Amino acid sequence: MPDIGVDWPDLQQEAPEAIATAPRAGLADTEAERAYAVQITGLDPETEAAVRTQFDQLSTLQATRKDPANAAQIDRRAREDADLLAELLRGHGHYDATVYTRVEAAPDGGRVTVTLEAEPGPLYRFAEVRLPGLDSAGADAAALRAAFAVKPNDPVDANQVQAGEAALRAELGRRGYAFADVGELDVAVDHETRTAALTLPVTPNGERRFGRILVEGRPLFSAAHIQTIARFRPGQRYEADKVDDLRRALVATGLVSTVAVRAVPTGDPKSVDIAVALEPAPMRTIAGQAGYGTGEGIRIEASWQHRNLVSPEGAVTVRGVAGTQEQLLGGTLRMNNFRRRDQVLTAQAVASHENRPGYDARSFNLAAGIERQTNIIWQKRWTWSLGGELIATDERDVDLASGTTRRRTFLIGALPATLSYDGSDDLLDPTRGYRLSARFSPELSLHAGAFGYSRVQFDGSFYHPVSPKVVLAGRTRLATIVGASRDQIAPSRRFYAGGGGSVRGYGYQRLGPRDPVFNDPIGGRSLAEFAIEARVRLGNWGIVPFLDAGNIYTSPLPRLGTLRAGAGIGVRYHTRFGPIRVDVGTPLNPQAGDSRIAVYVSLGQAF
């Protein structure tokens, strides 16, 4: 008989027929194979709802219903499922349940109907629920008893008791009882009174507080760095959830193959130390990727990384890019959990050549910054970043006054900063809430003298569930550069729009004013983008119709009357890493030279 996953104590008093199944009618003995359907009768809606999910998962008939079977096979499966249903009913408190089987063939020789006729009998209830030893928890005893939740007069339901025991163990961990002992569950059933008595011994063994972090085995990190990652401090009340959180955070560093985190007693009966044992994972990674995009051409990237070259958690990455529009060679140092959990220090040096539609730039960039990050383990409401950049760049663009190409050299210093708020319910695939962010970057540029300007950008998005399968999502981006004219600003530091992460339906950076010579975008001082889409979920797949609009302007403020719009439809395949996105869009009011169709492929939603 299938294992139904209910570890229920043996009855101390057995009735002669606590579980009974019996045949009532069968199918004529024939070797002909027939398709069949399964139905359950005799149960009230509440009882059927309680057992139906488990039954469908474990039923032999349900598992093989798509495969035709002969009379003997159908009869055997029906008897097995009758035993299963009777045991499930018993697990929900119907100890006198009887299940009959009836197998009937359609007169025309079509589909067979298998009926399980249940007579559940009376519902047994708890007359007594005892948790001996729990009173030693003192003031916490009432909350611990409430967490168990099972009370006298409740149905004798195995699932509810198991859930109550799990909740009690979790609450003991949350309230500091690191070494609590929950004994063996005992349920004594009285069939004469149709009641049961439950006894679950509990020994709290005293509330504890966090002590030291101890590193066992080959130390990959110091105890001090692990304490930086932990969301608890010595002297705080012990919480099992925070120990589990530390385990997940250590795995998330990507530097360990196995992690063991356990509570160990100390000489102080009121404290508990946390022992951490780590096995290092391979530290070096070589990666590569290749792709092609309309308007972006061929792009090949390769990288080498040592994830702990600068201990602790100092990853050094060297990467190179070869493509039709971009060539790059650079190195990055990334210090994760720098002085604080999820705080990241970065430094990089990059030499690059970009041949974009609006400019050609040969640049050398030095940058450093510190940021507070969000992640799947701990999705934070507020995040921020502060940094500095020094850029030397030689760039080609079109001089609009003369209509000729020119090259200019710029030395640029910038101090970018961002502040973001995330009120959504999911980092990769939100279904409700909203997000807001602001970016401010004062910059000093040296070219034909020194001048300064500031780049300011605001982003917002919302997610609203219209129905269980449909989410309405919208996005807005507004940006401006103040303090200098468009022509003074290096082409690579201007705003551009168009593409899969901007206004879909248009090519990459193809929106906005263009030069009269090559019809290439020239960038601008202000930006406006808007998007709205309906995310329709169909199992692991999704359909997303969308409408985007936006433009680039040479003025310091956007002029919303001249927006360009794009529309289309996308397909999503939802994985545990987030949705894979394919969008196909078309411009609704294109400029000369715009393609009629644009395709975008990426991981994650568009916003």
C-alpha positions as CSV (number, residue, x, y, z in Angstrom):
1,M,0.0,0.0,0.0
2,P,1.4,3.5,-0.8
3,D,3.0,5.4,2.0
4,I,0.7,8.3,2.9
5,G,3.2,10.1,5.0
6,V,1.3,9.9,8.3
7,D,3.3,8.6,11.2
8,W,0.4,8.1,13.6
9,P,0.9,6.3,17.0
10,D,-0.5,2.8,17.3
11,L,-4.0,2.6,18.8
12,Q,-4.0,1.6,22.5
13,Q,-7.5,0.2,22.0
14,E,-8.4,-1.3,18.7
15,A,-12.0,-1.7,17.5
16,P,-12.7,-4.8,15.5
17,E,-13.1,-2.9,12.3
18,A,-11.3,0.4,12.7
19,I,-10.6,0.4,9.0
20,A,-12.8,-1.6,6.6
21,T,-12.9,-1.9,2.9
22,A,-15.1,-4.1,0.9
23,P,-16.0,-4.9,-2.7
24,R,-19.5,-4.1,-3.8
25,A,-19.6,-4.6,-7.5
26,G,-17.0,-5.5,-10.2
27,L,-16.3,-5.5,-13.9
28,A,-16.8,-8.6,-16.0
29,D,-13.7,-10.6,-16.3
30,T,-12.3,-9.8,-19.7
31,E,-8.9,-9.2,-21.2
32,A,-10.1,-6.2,-23.1
33,E,-8.4,-3.0,-22.0
34,R,-10.6,0.0,-21.2
35,A,-10.2,3.6,-20.3
36,Y,-11.7,4.6,-16.9
37,A,-12.7,7.5,-14.7
38,V,-12.6,7.7,-10.9
39,Q,-15.1,9.3,-8.5
40,I,-15.6,9.4,-4.8
41,T,-19.1,9.5,-3.2
42,G,-20.5,9.6,0.4
43,L,-18.3,12.4,1.8
44,D,-19.5,15.9,2.7
45,P,-17.7,18.7,0.9
46,E,-15.5,19.6,3.8
47,T,-14.2,16.0,4.4
48,E,-13.7,15.4,0.7
49,A,-11.7,18.6,0.4
50,A,-9.5,17.6,3.4
51,V,-8.5,14.2,1.8
52,R,-8.8,14.8,-1.9
53,T,-5.4,16.3,-2.5
54,Q,-3.5,13.5,-0.7
55,F,-5.7,10.9,-2.4
56,D,-5.0,12.3,-5.9
57,Q,-1.3,12.3,-5.2
58,L,-1.1,8.8,-3.9
59,S,-3.9,7.0,-5.8
60,T,-2.9,4.1,-8.1
61,L,-6.0,4.7,-10.2
62,Q,-5.2,8.4,-10.7
63,A,-1.5,7.7,-11.5
64,T,-2.5,5.3,-14.3
65,R,-5.8,6.7,-15.4
66,K,-4.4,7.6,-18.9
67,D,-3.3,4.0,-19.5
68,P,-6.1,1.6,-20.5
69,A,-6.4,-1.5,-18.3
70,N,-8.2,-4.8,-18.2
71,A,-10.8,-5.9,-15.7
72,A,-8.4,-7.5,-13.3
73,Q,-6.1,-4.5,-13.3
74,I,-8.9,-2.0,-12.7
75,D,-10.3,-4.1,-9.9
76,R,-7.0,-4.5,-8.1
77,R,-6.3,-0.8,-8.4
78,A,-9.8,0.0,-7.0
79,R,-9.2,-2.2,-4.0
80,E,-5.8,-0.5,-3.3
81,D,-7.4,2.9,-3.5
82,A,-10.2,1.9,-1.2
83,D,-7.6,1.0,1.4
84,L,-5.9,4.3,0.8
85,L,-9.0,6.3,1.2
86,A,-10.0,4.5,4.4
87,E,-6.6,5.2,5.9
88,L,-6.7,8.9,4.9
89,L,-10.1,9.2,6.5
90,R,-8.7,7.6,9.6
91,G,-5.9,10.2,9.6
92,H,-8.6,12.9,9.6
93,G,-10.4,11.4,12.6
94,H,-12.9,9.0,11.0
95,Y,-11.7,5.8,12.7
96,D,-14.8,3.7,11.7
97,A,-14.6,4.5,8.0
98,T,-15.6,1.9,5.4
99,V,-15.0,2.2,1.7
100,Y,-16.7,0.1,-1.0
101,T,-15.7,-0.2,-4.6
102,R,-18.1,-0.2,-7.6
103,V,-16.8,-0.7,-11.2
104,E,-19.3,-0.1,-14.0
105,A,-18.8,-0.2,-17.7
106,A,-20.7,2.0,-20.2
107,P,-23.3,0.1,-22.1
108,D,-21.6,0.9,-25.4
109,G,-18.3,-0.6,-24.3
110,G,-16.8,2.9,-23.7
111,R,-15.2,4.3,-20.6
112,V,-15.4,2.5,-17.3
113,T,-16.4,4.3,-14.1
114,V,-14.7,3.4,-10.8
115,T,-16.6,4.6,-7.8
116,L,-15.3,4.6,-4.3
117,E,-18.3,4.7,-1.9
118,A,-17.2,6.0,1.5
119,E,-19.0,5.6,4.7
120,P,-16.8,7.8,6.9
121,G,-18.6,7.2,10.2
122,P,-18.5,9.5,13.2
123,L,-15.7,12.1,13.7
124,Y,-13.5,11.4,16.7
125,R,-12.4,14.3,18.8
126,F,-9.8,15.0,21.4
127,A,-11.0,14.8,25.0
128,E,-7.7,15.7,26.5
129,V,-4.5,17.5,25.2
130,R,-1.5,17.4,27.5
131,L,2.0,19.0,27.1
132,P,3.7,17.9,30.3
133,G,6.9,19.8,31.1
134,L,5.9,22.9,29.2
135,D,5.2,24.9,32.3
136,S,8.9,25.1,33.0
137,A,9.1,27.6,30.2
138,G,7.5,30.1,32.6
139,A,6.2,33.2,30.9
140,D,6.7,31.7,27.5
141,A,4.5,28.6,28.3
142,A,1.2,30.2,27.2
143,A,2.6,31.3,23.8
144,L,4.2,27.9,23.2
145,R,0.9,26.2,24.0
146,A,-0.9,28.5,21.6
147,A,1.7,27.6,18.9
148,F,0.8,23.9,19.2
149,A,-2.8,25.0,18.5
150,V,-4.4,21.5,19.0
151,K,-7.1,21.8,21.7
152,P,-9.7,19.6,23.4
153,N,-12.7,19.0,21.2
154,D,-10.7,19.4,18.0
155,P,-11.0,16.6,15.5
156,V,-8.4,13.8,15.8
157,D,-6.6,14.9,12.7
158,A,-3.1,13.6,12.1
159,N,-2.1,16.4,9.8
160,Q,-3.2,19.1,12.3
161,V,-1.2,17.4,15.1
162,Q,1.9,17.1,13.0
163,A,1.6,20.8,12.0
164,G,1.1,21.7,15.6
165,E,4.2,19.8,16.7
166,A,6.3,21.5,13.9
167,A,4.9,24.9,15.0
168,L,5.8,24.1,18.6
169,R,9.4,23.2,17.7
170,A,9.7,26.4,15.6
171,E,8.3,28.6,18.4
172,L,10.7,27.0,21.0
173,G,13.6,27.9,18.6
174,R,12.3,31.5,18.1
175,R,12.0,32.0,21.9
176,G,15.6,31.0,22.7
177,Y,15.2,27.3,23.7
178,A,18.2,26.1,21.8
179,F,18.3,22.6,23.4
180,A,14.6,22.0,23.9
181,D,13.5,18.4,23.8
182,V,10.1,17.4,22.3
183,G,9.4,13.8,23.3
184,E,7.5,11.1,21.7
185,L,3.9,11.8,20.7
186,D,1.2,9.5,22.2
187,V,-2.4,9.3,21.2
188,A,-4.8,6.9,23.0
189,V,-8.1,6.4,21.2
190,D,-11.2,5.3,23.0
191,H,-13.6,3.7,20.5
192,E,-16.5,3.5,22.9
193,T,-16.6,7.2,23.6
194,R,-15.1,8.1,20.1
195,T,-12.5,10.4,21.7
196,A,-8.8,10.5,22.1
197,A,-6.2,11.7,24.6
198,L,-3.0,13.3,23.3
199,T,0.2,13.5,25.3
200,L,3.4,15.3,24.0
201,P,6.2,15.7,26.6
202,V,8.2,19.0,26.3
203,T,11.4,19.8,28.1
204,P,12.4,23.4,27.3
205,N,15.9,23.1,29.0
206,G,16.1,26.8,29.6
207,E,16.2,30.0,27.5
208,R,19.6,30.7,25.9
209,R,21.4,33.7,24.5
210,F,23.9,33.8,21.7
211,G,27.5,33.5,22.7
212,R,30.6,33.2,20.4
213,I,30.9,32.0,16.9
214,L,33.4,29.1,16.7
215,V,35.0,28.0,13.4
216,E,35.7,24.3,13.0
217,G,37.8,22.4,10.5
218,R,39.7,24.3,7.8
219,P,38.7,28.0,8.3
220,L,37.7,29.7,5.1
221,F,36.5,32.8,7.0
222,S,37.5,34.1,10.4
223,A,34.9,34.0,13.2
224,A,34.9,37.8,13.0
225,H,33.8,37.8,9.3
226,I,31.1,35.2,10.0
227,Q,29.9,37.4,12.8
228,T,29.7,40.2,10.2
229,I,27.4,38.1,8.1
230,A,25.2,36.9,11.0
231,R,22.0,38.8,11.8
232,F,22.5,38.2,15.5
233,R,25.0,39.5,18.1
234,P,26.4,38.0,21.3
235,G,24.0,38.6,24.2
236,Q,20.8,38.6,22.0
237,R,18.2,35.9,22.6
238,Y,18.8,32.7,20.6
239,E,16.6,32.3,17.6
240,A,16.8,29.2,15.4
241,D,15.6,31.2,12.4
242,K,18.6,33.4,12.5
243,V,20.9,30.4,12.7
244,D,19.2,29.0,9.5
245,D,19.6,32.5,7.9
246,L,23.3,32.4,8.6
247,R,23.6,29.0,7.0
248,R,21.8,30.3,3.8
249,A,23.9,33.4,3.7
250,L,27.2,31.4,3.9
251,V,26.0,29.2,1.0
252,A,25.1,32.4,-0.9
253,T,28.7,33.6,-0.8
254,G,29.4,30.9,-3.5
255,L,32.7,30.1,-1.7
256,V,31.6,27.0,0.1
257,S,30.5,23.5,-1.0
258,T,29.0,22.4,2.3
259,V,28.0,24.3,5.5
260,A,27.3,22.9,9.0
261,V,26.0,25.4,11.6
262,R,25.0,24.0,15.0
263,A,24.3,25.2,18.5
264,V,26.8,24.0,21.1
265,P,26.5,24.3,24.9
266,T,28.9,26.4,26.9
267,G,29.9,26.5,30.6
268,D,27.2,29.2,31.0
269,P,23.7,27.6,31.3
270,K,22.2,30.8,29.8
271,S,24.3,31.0,26.6
272,V,24.9,29.0,23.5
273,D,27.8,29.1,21.1
274,I,27.4,28.7,17.3
275,A,29.9,26.3,15.7
276,V,30.4,26.8,11.9
277,A,32.2,24.2,9.7
278,L,32.8,25.1,6.0
279,E,34.1,23.1,3.1
280,P,35.6,25.4,0.4
281,A,34.2,25.2,-3.1
282,P,36.3,25.6,-6.2
283,M,37.5,29.2,-6.3
284,R,38.4,29.7,-9.9
285,T,35.9,30.1,-12.7
286,I,36.4,30.6,-16.5
287,A,33.2,31.7,-18.3
288,G,32.2,32.8,-21.8
289,Q,29.2,33.8,-23.7
290,A,28.3,34.9,-27.2
291,G,25.3,36.5,-28.7
292,Y,23.8,38.6,-31.5
293,G,21.4,41.4,-31.3
294,T,19.7,43.6,-33.9
295,G,21.4,46.9,-33.8
296,E,24.1,45.6,-31.4
297,G,25.8,43.1,-33.7
298,I,28.0,40.1,-32.6
299,R,29.3,40.1,-29.0
300,I,31.7,37.6,-27.4
301,E,32.7,37.8,-23.8
302,A,35.2,35.7,-21.7
303,S,36.2,36.1,-18.1
304,W,38.4,34.5,-15.4
305,Q,37.5,34.9,-11.8
306,H,39.1,33.9,-8.4
307,R,36.3,34.4,-5.9
308,N,38.5,34.7,-2.8
309,L,41.8,36.0,-4.0
310,V,41.6,38.9,-1.5
311,S,40.3,37.3,1.7
312,P,37.6,37.5,2.9
313,E,35.3,37.3,-0.1
314,G,37.4,39.5,-2.3
315,A,36.6,38.3,-5.9
316,V,39.0,39.4,-8.7
317,T,37.6,39.2,-12.2
318,V,39.4,39.8,-15.5
319,R,37.2,40.0,-18.5
320,G,37.4,40.8,-22.2
321,V,34.8,41.6,-24.8
322,A,35.2,41.3,-28.6
323,G,32.3,42.4,-30.7
324,T,31.3,44.4,-33.8
325,Q,30.4,47.4,-31.7
326,E,32.4,46.9,-28.4
327,Q,35.9,45.8,-27.4
328,L,36.9,45.8,-23.7
329,L,39.6,44.6,-21.3
330,G,39.2,45.2,-17.6
331,G,39.7,44.0,-14.1
332,T,37.3,44.2,-11.1
333,L,37.8,43.7,-7.3
334,R,34.5,43.0,-5.5
335,M,34.5,42.7,-1.7
336,N,31.2,41.1,-0.6
337,N,29.9,41.6,3.0
338,F,32.4,44.4,3.5
339,R,32.2,45.4,7.2
340,R,28.5,44.7,7.1
341,R,26.3,42.0,5.6
342,D,25.3,42.7,2.0
343,Q,27.5,45.7,1.8
344,V,29.8,45.6,-1.2
345,L,33.0,47.4,-2.0
346,T,34.1,47.5,-5.7
347,A,37.0,48.8,-7.6
348,Q,37.6,48.4,-11.3
349,A,39.9,49.5,-14.2
350,V,38.6,49.2,-17.7
351,A,39.9,50.0,-21.2
352,S,37.2,50.0,-23.8
353,H,36.2,50.9,-27.4
354,E,32.5,51.4,-28.1
355,N,31.2,52.1,-31.6
356,R,27.6,53.0,-30.9
357,P,25.1,54.5,-33.3
358,G,25.5,57.9,-31.7
359,Y,29.3,58.0,-31.0
360,D,32.6,56.2,-31.2
361,A,34.5,56.2,-27.9
362,R,37.9,55.0,-26.8
363,S,38.0,55.2,-23.0
364,F,39.9,54.3,-19.8
365,N,37.8,54.2,-16.7
366,L,38.8,53.9,-13.0
367,A,36.0,53.5,-10.6
368,A,35.3,52.6,-6.9
369,G,32.2,52.5,-4.9
370,I,30.3,51.0,-1.9
371,E,26.7,49.9,-2.0
372,R,24.1,48.3,0.1
373,Q,22.5,45.4,-1.9
374,T,19.3,43.5,-1.8
375,N,19.1,39.8,-2.6
376,I,16.7,36.8,-2.6
377,I,17.7,35.7,0.9
378,W,17.1,39.2,2.3
379,Q,15.1,41.5,0.1
380,K,15.6,44.9,1.6
381,R,13.3,47.9,1.4
382,W,16.1,50.5,1.2
383,T,19.3,50.2,-0.8
384,W,21.9,52.8,-1.7
385,S,25.3,53.3,-3.4
386,L,28.1,55.9,-3.4
387,G,31.0,55.9,-5.7
388,G,33.6,57.8,-7.7
389,E,34.7,57.6,-11.3
390,L,37.6,59.0,-13.3
391,I,37.3,58.7,-17.1
392,A,39.6,59.6,-19.9
393,T,37.8,59.3,-23.2
394,D,38.5,60.1,-26.9
395,E,35.2,60.3,-28.7
396,R,33.9,60.8,-32.3
397,D,30.5,62.3,-33.1
398,V,29.0,64.7,-35.7
399,D,29.3,68.5,-35.3
400,L,25.7,69.6,-36.1
401,A,26.9,73.1,-37.0
402,S,29.2,72.0,-39.8
403,G,27.8,68.6,-40.6
404,T,31.2,67.0,-40.3
405,T,32.6,64.3,-37.9
406,R,35.0,65.3,-35.2
407,R,37.0,63.8,-32.4
408,R,37.3,65.3,-28.9
409,T,39.1,64.2,-25.8
410,F,37.5,64.5,-22.3
411,L,38.7,64.0,-18.8
412,I,35.7,63.4,-16.6
413,G,35.3,63.0,-12.8
414,A,32.0,61.8,-11.4
415,L,30.5,61.1,-7.9
416,P,27.4,59.0,-8.6
417,A,25.0,58.1,-5.8
418,T,21.7,56.2,-5.8
419,L,18.9,55.6,-3.3
420,S,16.2,53.0,-3.9
421,Y,13.1,51.7,-2.2
422,D,11.6,48.3,-3.0
423,G,8.0,47.7,-1.9
424,S,7.5,44.8,-4.2
425,D,6.8,41.2,-3.1
426,D,9.5,39.5,-5.2
427,L,13.0,40.5,-6.4
428,L,12.9,38.7,-9.8
429,D,9.2,38.4,-10.7
430,P,7.0,40.9,-8.6
431,T,3.3,40.6,-8.6
432,R,2.3,43.4,-6.2
433,G,3.8,46.6,-4.7
434,Y,6.0,49.3,-6.2
435,R,9.7,50.4,-6.5
436,L,11.3,53.9,-6.5
437,S,14.8,55.0,-7.1
438,A,16.8,58.2,-7.6
439,R,20.3,58.6,-9.1
440,F,22.4,61.8,-8.7
441,S,25.8,62.2,-10.3
442,P,27.6,65.6,-10.2
443,E,30.4,65.6,-12.8
444,L,33.4,67.7,-13.7
445,S,34.5,67.7,-17.4
446,L,37.8,69.0,-18.8
447,H,37.6,69.8,-22.5
448,A,38.5,73.3,-23.8
449,G,38.4,74.4,-20.2
450,A,36.6,73.0,-17.1
451,F,32.9,72.9,-16.6
452,G,30.5,71.1,-14.4
453,Y,27.0,69.6,-14.7
454,S,24.8,67.1,-12.9
455,R,22.9,64.0,-14.1
456,V,19.6,63.3,-12.3
457,Q,17.4,60.3,-12.9
458,F,14.2,59.1,-11.3
459,D,12.7,55.6,-11.8
460,G,9.4,54.2,-10.6
461,S,7.4,51.0,-11.2
462,F,4.3,49.4,-9.9
463,Y,2.8,45.9,-9.9
464,H,-1.0,45.3,-9.4
465,P,-2.7,41.8,-9.4
466,V,-5.8,42.1,-11.5
467,S,-6.7,38.4,-11.0
468,P,-4.8,35.3,-9.7
469,K,-3.3,34.9,-13.2
470,V,-2.9,38.5,-14.4
471,V,-0.6,41.2,-13.1
472,L,-0.7,44.8,-14.5
473,A,2.8,46.4,-14.4
474,G,3.9,49.9,-15.3
475,R,7.2,51.8,-15.4
476,T,8.3,55.5,-15.6
477,R,11.8,57.0,-16.0
478,L,12.5,60.7,-16.1
479,A,16.0,62.1,-16.3
480,T,17.8,65.4,-16.9
481,I,21.3,66.9,-17.3
482,V,21.6,70.4,-15.9
483,G,24.6,72.8,-16.0
484,A,25.9,72.4,-19.6
485,S,24.7,72.3,-23.2
486,R,24.2,69.0,-25.0
487,D,27.2,69.8,-27.3
488,Q,29.6,70.4,-24.4
489,I,28.8,67.0,-22.8
490,A,30.8,64.0,-24.0
491,P,28.6,61.9,-26.3
492,S,29.0,58.8,-24.0
493,R,27.7,60.8,-21.0
494,R,24.4,61.9,-22.7
495,F,21.1,60.1,-22.4
496,Y,19.9,57.6,-25.0
497,A,16.8,55.5,-25.3
498,G,15.4,52.6,-27.2
499,G,15.8,48.8,-26.9
500,G,14.7,45.9,-24.7
501,G,15.3,47.7,-21.4
502,S,14.0,51.0,-22.6
503,V,11.3,51.6,-25.3
504,R,10.6,48.3,-27.0
505,G,9.8,48.4,-30.7
506,Y,12.9,50.6,-31.4
507,G,16.5,49.7,-31.9
508,Y,19.1,50.1,-29.3
509,Q,19.7,53.9,-28.6
510,R,17.7,54.8,-31.7
511,L,15.2,57.2,-30.1
512,G,15.6,61.0,-30.1
513,P,17.2,63.6,-32.4
514,R,19.5,62.4,-35.1
515,D,22.4,63.9,-37.1
516,P,21.6,65.1,-40.6
517,V,24.6,63.3,-42.1
518,F,24.3,59.6,-41.1
519,N,20.8,59.7,-39.5
520,D,22.4,58.4,-36.2
521,P,21.2,59.4,-32.7
522,I,23.0,62.2,-31.0
523,G,21.8,61.8,-27.5
524,G,20.2,64.4,-25.3
525,R,20.0,66.2,-22.0
526,S,16.6,64.8,-20.9
527,L,14.7,61.6,-21.1
528,A,11.2,60.4,-20.6
529,E,10.1,56.7,-20.8
530,F,6.8,55.0,-19.9
531,A,5.7,51.4,-20.1
532,I,2.7,49.4,-19.3
533,E,2.1,45.6,-19.7
534,A,-0.2,42.8,-18.7
535,R,1.6,39.7,-17.4
536,V,-0.7,36.7,-18.0
537,R,0.5,33.6,-16.3
538,L,-0.4,30.2,-17.8
539,G,1.4,27.6,-15.7
540,N,5.2,27.9,-16.3
541,W,4.5,30.0,-19.4
542,G,3.3,33.6,-19.7
543,I,2.0,36.0,-22.3
544,V,2.7,39.7,-22.0
545,P,1.2,42.3,-24.3
546,F,2.9,45.7,-23.8
547,L,2.8,49.4,-24.8
548,D,5.9,51.5,-24.4
549,A,6.6,55.2,-25.1
550,G,9.4,57.6,-24.7
551,N,11.9,60.0,-26.3
552,I,15.2,61.9,-25.9
553,Y,15.4,65.7,-25.9
554,T,18.1,68.3,-26.3
555,S,16.3,70.6,-23.8
556,P,16.9,70.2,-20.0
557,L,13.2,69.0,-19.5
558,P,11.3,66.4,-21.5
559,R,8.5,67.6,-23.8
560,L,5.9,64.9,-23.4
561,G,3.9,65.9,-26.5
562,T,6.5,64.3,-28.8
563,L,6.6,60.8,-27.4
564,R,7.3,57.8,-29.7
565,A,5.4,54.7,-28.9
566,G,6.0,51.0,-29.5
567,A,3.8,48.0,-28.9
568,G,4.1,44.3,-29.0
569,I,3.8,41.0,-27.2
570,G,6.2,38.9,-25.2
571,V,6.5,35.3,-24.0
572,R,7.8,34.3,-20.6
573,Y,9.0,30.9,-19.4
574,H,9.2,30.9,-15.6
575,T,12.1,29.1,-14.0
576,R,13.2,29.1,-10.4
577,F,15.9,31.6,-11.4
578,G,13.3,34.0,-12.8
579,P,11.5,34.3,-16.1
580,I,13.2,33.9,-19.5
581,R,11.9,36.8,-21.6
582,V,11.3,37.1,-25.3
583,D,9.6,40.3,-26.6
584,V,8.7,41.2,-30.1
585,G,7.8,44.9,-30.7
586,T,7.1,47.3,-33.5
587,P,7.3,51.1,-33.5
588,L,3.9,52.9,-33.8
589,N,5.2,56.2,-35.1
590,P,8.7,55.4,-36.4
591,Q,11.3,57.8,-37.8
592,A,13.1,57.2,-41.1
593,G,15.4,54.3,-40.8
594,D,13.6,52.5,-37.9
595,S,13.0,48.8,-38.4
596,R,9.4,47.5,-38.4
597,I,10.2,44.6,-36.0
598,A,12.5,44.4,-33.0
599,V,13.2,41.2,-30.9
600,Y,14.6,41.2,-27.4
601,V,15.7,38.1,-25.4
602,S,16.9,38.3,-21.7
603,L,16.5,36.8,-18.3
604,G,14.0,38.5,-15.9
605,Q,11.0,40.7,-16.5
606,A,11.5,43.9,-18.5
607,F,11.2,45.9,-15.2
